[in-house]
Amino acid sequence: MAEENATKRSTGLGILAMAGAALLWSIAGLCIKAIDWHPLTIAGFRSLIASIVVLLYVKRPHFHWSFPQIAATVCNAVTMLLFVSANKTTTSANAIILQYIAPVCTAFLGVWLLREKTHLEHWIAIVLVTAGIVVMFMDKLGGGRMLGNIFAVLSGIAFSFYFVFMRMQKDESPIESILLSHWLVAFIGLTATLFLPATHFTWKSVGAILVLGIFQIGVAAMLFTAAIKRISAVTANLISVIEPAFNPLWVFLALGEAPGTKALLGGSVILIAVTAASVISARRSKLFLEAGT
């Protein structure tokens, strides 16, 4: 009974931590709009600040250079750089929708690489989440540029592998992969900045980049690593999809722009689908433990 309660509590904490990470990830769009810098400059400074936050949290990082640690590092760095590039070269709506093919990829990769079974509630949630995202951004969808659409799809694939390789480190300390990925992105982004027009610093841009670095991906990294050690890769990826559902909320709170009917409808579908799948998965874990005792 004690083991059952501990596992149930751990799963619950994992779900809450992942939801918290997604909530912090969702403020990216609003903050980035406040910064009039080149996307690579934003990515570079954001990752530099985040790496300091993560390093202060870890204190003594352990780099064992295993395949999962290096692979997660590369996949996270590629995801961040490709998503920034996608937002620059296609519509924002296209970039978001195409990136969120990730749960589908993770469902298959989880079975293949992690031997984590994808259950019916996951597939139903994936279908509903996809529908919800399309409804949210229906009016903003456009052809975009093919290169940007390709960047977005590749970003989603890299995001999928990132979840899987992080989950492979569930018995270790996966946060070092995040630290390494931020160092890599900071190096690439800030090196590129040297060859770009001079960056104009204002109180607004500095404040926004600090929020992005410290909270949006710094604190979020701690929550994500706590989550991925406790819940499956596909469950974590599904919960992360609540990120776009919170975007209209931040815009409303910061700018007073009330979300439209489609944004509310799509966001509600996403939240309900993800919540239901998480509850069912947690319940399934409990029943599995009971059957084994």
Buried (B, 14 or more C-beta within 10 A) or exposed (E): EEEBEEBBEBBBBBBBBBBBBBBBBBBBBBBBEBBEBBBBBBBBBBBBBBBBBBBEBBEEEEEEEBEBBBBBBBBBBBBBBBBBBBBBBBBBBBBBBBBBBBBBBBBEBBEEBBEBEBBEBBBBBBEBBBBBBBBBBEEEEEEBBEEBBBBBBBBBBBBBBBBBBBBBBBEBBBBBBBBBBBBBBBBBBBEBBEEEEEBEEEEEBEEBBBBBBBBBBBBBBBBBBBBBBBBBBBBBBBBBBBBBBBBBBBBEEEEEEEBEEBBBBBBBBBBBBBBBBBEBBBEEBBEEBEEEE
